[in-house]
Amino acid sequence: MIFPLIFMLILHKDVQALQVIGGNITVVQGSTAFFPCILKDTTEKLNQISWQKKTKKNPEKINFFTILPEGPEFFNVHGERFTSAANFNEKNGSFRLSNVTLMDQGTYTCIFTLFPSGNHQTEIPLNVLVPPVISVKSDIPTLGDKEVSLATCTASGSLPPAQVNWVFGNLNLKITTNSSVNDDGTTTTISTLWGVPTIELDHRSVQCVVTSEALSTQKSQPFTIQIHFPPTEVNVQEKSSVYLSVYRMAIQRYSTPGTDRIIYGLILLSKQMVHCCIFYA
């Protein structure tokens, strides 16, 4: 009875000392994630190393990677994205996953099967950061004396949520921001720039600035405010017995920065008949 007791004490001490070393992983979508898993401080016989995962795509836990003395094997996965970094003799079960997507986010479990103590495991969470898609558009403000929305900056599909702000110097403007959560768990943040659409504000430069954990640096999108003008003047000139008039109807600024187009009209007056056509310069 003494020998089994001594054996159990030695085994208990060995099991207490062993360590399965993993970690927490955070990567940006599209990059490569390295999953470390190493067994240390044990003299027990290693039978196999295996991996399980529970992800956003597959919420049920599945086996997908086994390392045996004969070599590693992936299954239940698209093998071209998975690469073994394992070494059975060194008790190393690590692997790499390339082109990570949000659907890969979840918990990965590394399991060492030893004799005689059985399974020893560690859980490795994978967090995926998704950079936002940034866009700025004009809200097509028309000259007036009341506050309206001038432009909208959108940071869509971000995880975690992006911060959106505007830089406009000493211009008398204000900002409103709201966010919504998408079906895939990402967030879309919309920031609107408000102000009174005056002539002085036309063609002034501002910037939309977006920051996110998924971006290596903040992103700035320059934007030129464009105020649209209604028709402002009509000039008629008489020509000989048939009244031929060219009049300037309006100056209309279009979406192309720095472009002015003048709308002209041609009027023919003859025997109480009015003929008109409009052309552009």
C-alpha positions in Angstrom: 0.0 0.0 0.0 3.0 2.3 0.5 4.1 2.3 -3.2 0.7 3.4 -4.6 0.5 6.1 -2.0 3.9 7.4 -2.9 3.0 7.3 -6.6 -0.2 9.3 -6.1 1.7 11.9 -4.1 4.3 12.3 -6.8 1.6 12.5 -9.5 -0.4 15.1 -7.5 2.7 17.2 -7.1 3.5 16.9 -10.9 0.0 17.9 -11.9 0.0 20.9 -9.5 3.3 22.1 -11.1 2.3 21.8 -14.8 1.2 24.8 -16.8 -0.7 25.2 -20.0 0.3 28.6 -21.4 -2.0 30.4 -23.8 -3.0 34.0 -23.8 -5.6 36.6 -25.0 -5.5 37.6 -28.7 -6.7 40.9 -30.3 -6.2 41.5 -34.0 -7.5 43.7 -36.8 -9.8 42.1 -39.3 -7.8 40.9 -42.3 -4.5 40.3 -40.4 -3.0 37.1 -39.0 -3.6 35.8 -35.5 -1.1 33.6 -33.7 -2.5 31.2 -31.1 0.2 30.1 -28.6 -0.3 26.9 -26.6 2.7 25.4 -24.7 2.8 22.8 -21.9 5.4 23.2 -19.2 6.7 21.6 -16.0 5.5 18.0 -16.4 7.3 14.7 -16.9 4.1 12.8 -17.9 3.7 11.2 -21.2 2.0 13.3 -23.9 -0.5 11.4 -26.0 -2.0 14.2 -28.1 -2.7 17.9 -28.4 -6.1 19.0 -29.6 -8.0 22.2 -30.3 -11.7 23.2 -30.1 -13.4 26.5 -31.0 -16.7 28.3 -30.5 -17.0 31.3 -32.8 -19.4 33.9 -34.0 -19.9 31.8 -37.1 -20.3 28.5 -35.2 -21.6 29.0 -31.7 -21.4 25.3 -31.0 -18.0 24.0 -29.9 -16.3 21.9 -32.5 -12.9 20.1 -32.8 -10.7 21.4 -35.6 -7.0 20.6 -35.0 -5.1 17.7 -33.6 -1.4 17.2 -33.1 -0.1 13.6 -32.8 3.4 12.2 -32.8 2.9 11.5 -36.6 2.1 15.1 -37.3 -0.6 17.8 -37.2 -4.0 17.7 -38.9 -6.7 20.3 -39.5 -10.4 19.3 -40.1 -13.8 21.0 -40.1 -12.1 24.2 -41.3 -10.9 25.9 -44.5 -7.3 24.6 -44.3 -5.8 27.3 -46.5 -6.2 29.9 -43.7 -4.8 27.7 -40.9 -1.1 27.0 -40.5 0.5 24.7 -37.9 3.3 26.1 -35.7 3.2 23.0 -33.5 6.0 20.7 -32.3 4.8 17.6 -30.5 8.1 16.7 -29.0 8.4 20.2 -27.5 4.8 20.1 -26.2 3.9 23.0 -28.4 0.4 23.1 -29.9 0.5 26.6 -31.5 -1.0 27.6 -34.9 -1.7 30.6 -37.1 -4.9 31.9 -38.6 -4.6 34.3 -41.6 -7.1 36.8 -43.0 -9.1 36.9 -39.8 -12.7 38.0 -40.1 -15.3 39.0 -37.5 -16.9 35.5 -37.9 -13.6 34.0 -36.4 -14.2 35.9 -33.1 -14.8 33.6 -30.2 -13.1 31.2 -27.7 -10.4 28.7 -28.7 -9.5 25.8 -26.4 -6.1 24.1 -26.4 -6.1 20.6 -24.7 -3.1 18.5 -23.7 -3.9 14.8 -23.1 -1.4 13.3 -20.7 -0.9 9.9 -19.1 -1.9 9.1 -16.5 -3.5 12.4 -15.3 -5.7 13.1 -18.4 -6.7 16.4 -20.0 -5.3 19.8 -19.2 -6.5 22.8 -21.1 -6.5 26.6 -21.5 -9.0 28.9 -23.2 -7.8 31.6 -25.6 -10.3 34.3 -26.5 -9.9 35.9 -29.9 -11.1 39.5 -30.2 -11.4 41.0 -33.7 -11.2 44.8 -34.3 -13.1 46.0 -37.5 -11.9 49.4 -38.9 -14.7 51.8 -40.0 -15.6 52.7 -43.6 -15.5 56.5 -43.7 -17.5 58.8 -46.0 -18.5 62.5 -46.0 -21.3 63.9 -48.0 -22.9 67.4 -48.5 -26.4 67.9 -47.3 -26.9 70.4 -50.1 -27.7 73.5 -48.0 -29.4 76.5 -49.7 -28.6 80.1 -48.8 -30.7 81.2 -45.9 -30.8 82.6 -42.3 -31.8 79.5 -40.4 -29.6 76.7 -39.0 -29.5 73.6 -41.2 -27.4 70.5 -41.7 -24.4 71.3 -43.9 -22.6 67.9 -44.2 -22.7 64.4 -42.7 -19.7 62.2 -41.8 -20.3 58.5 -41.4 -18.0 55.8 -39.9 -19.8 52.6 -40.7 -19.2 48.9 -39.6 -16.8 49.6 -36.8 -15.9 47.4 -33.9 -15.5 48.8 -31.3 -17.5 52.0 -32.1 -15.5 54.7 -33.8 -15.4 58.3 -32.5 -16.3 60.9 -35.1 -15.6 64.6 -34.8 -15.2 67.8 -36.9 -12.4 70.3 -37.0 -13.7 73.7 -38.3 -11.6 76.4 -36.6 -13.4 79.5 -35.5 -16.5 79.0 -37.7 -19.8 79.3 -35.9 -20.9 75.7 -36.3 -22.1 72.8 -34.1 -22.1 69.0 -34.2 -24.6 66.3 -33.4 -23.7 62.6 -33.3 -25.6 59.4 -33.0 -24.8 55.7 -33.4 -26.6 52.5 -34.3 -25.6 48.8 -33.8 -25.7 46.6 -37.0 -26.8 43.0 -37.2 -23.3 41.7 -37.1 -22.4 43.6 -33.9 -20.5 46.4 -35.5 -21.5 50.0 -35.1 -22.3 52.9 -37.5 -21.7 56.4 -36.2 -23.1 59.4 -38.0 -22.0 63.0 -37.2 -23.7 66.0 -38.7 -22.3 69.5 -39.1 -24.8 72.3 -38.5 -24.7 76.0 -39.3 -26.4 79.0 -40.9 -25.8 78.7 -44.7 -24.5 82.2 -45.4 -22.4 83.5 -48.3 -19.4 83.8 -46.0 -19.6 80.1 -45.2 -19.5 79.1 -48.9 -16.3 77.2 -49.9 -14.9 77.2 -46.3 -12.8 74.1 -45.5 -13.5 71.7 -42.6 -12.3 68.2 -41.7 -14.1 65.1 -40.4 -11.8 63.2 -38.0 -12.3 59.6 -37.1 -10.5 57.6 -34.4 -10.9 53.9 -33.6 -8.9 51.1 -31.9 -9.0 49.3 -35.2 -7.1 52.2 -36.9 -3.4 52.6 -36.5 -3.8 56.4 -36.7 -6.7 58.8 -36.8 -8.2 59.4 -40.2 -9.1 62.8 -41.5 -11.4 63.6 -44.4 -11.2 67.1 -45.8 -14.5 68.7 -46.9 -15.4 72.0 -48.6 -18.7 73.5 -47.6 -20.8 74.5 -50.6 -23.8 76.8 -50.3 -26.3 76.7 -53.2 -27.9 79.9 -54.3 -31.4 80.6 -55.8 -31.8 82.8 -58.9 -30.7 86.4 -58.1 -31.0 88.8 -61.0 -32.6 89.3 -64.5 -31.2 91.8 -67.0 -33.1 92.4 -70.3 -31.8 94.3 -73.3 -33.8 95.3 -76.3 -32.5 94.5 -79.9 -34.0 96.2 -83.1 -37.7 95.6 -84.1 -37.6 92.0 -82.8 -36.9 91.9 -79.1 -33.9 89.7 -78.5 -32.9 89.6 -75.0 -30.2 87.7 -73.1 -30.6 87.7 -69.4 -28.6 86.2 -66.6 -30.8 84.1 -64.4 -28.6 82.8 -61.6 -25.3 81.6 -60.4 -25.6 78.0 -59.3 -22.7 76.3 -57.5 -22.6 72.6 -58.2 -21.0 69.7 -56.3 -17.6 70.1 -58.0 -15.5 72.3 -55.7 -14.5 75.6 -57.3 -16.9 75.3 -60.3 -19.3 78.2 -61.1 -21.9 77.7 -63.9 -24.0 80.6 -65.1 -27.5 79.9 -66.4 -28.4 82.2 -69.4 -31.8 82.6 -71.1 -32.6 83.8 -74.6 -36.0 85.6 -75.1 -37.5 86.4 -78.5 -40.5 88.8 -78.3 -42.6 89.1 -81.5 -46.2 90.0 -81.8 -47.1 89.1 -78.2 -45.4 85.8 -78.6 -42.6 84.9 -76.2 -40.0 82.3 -77.1 -37.4 81.2 -74.6 -34.6 78.8 -74.3 -32.0 78.3 -71.7 -28.4 77.4 -72.1 -25.4 77.1 -69.9 -21.9 78.7 -69.9 
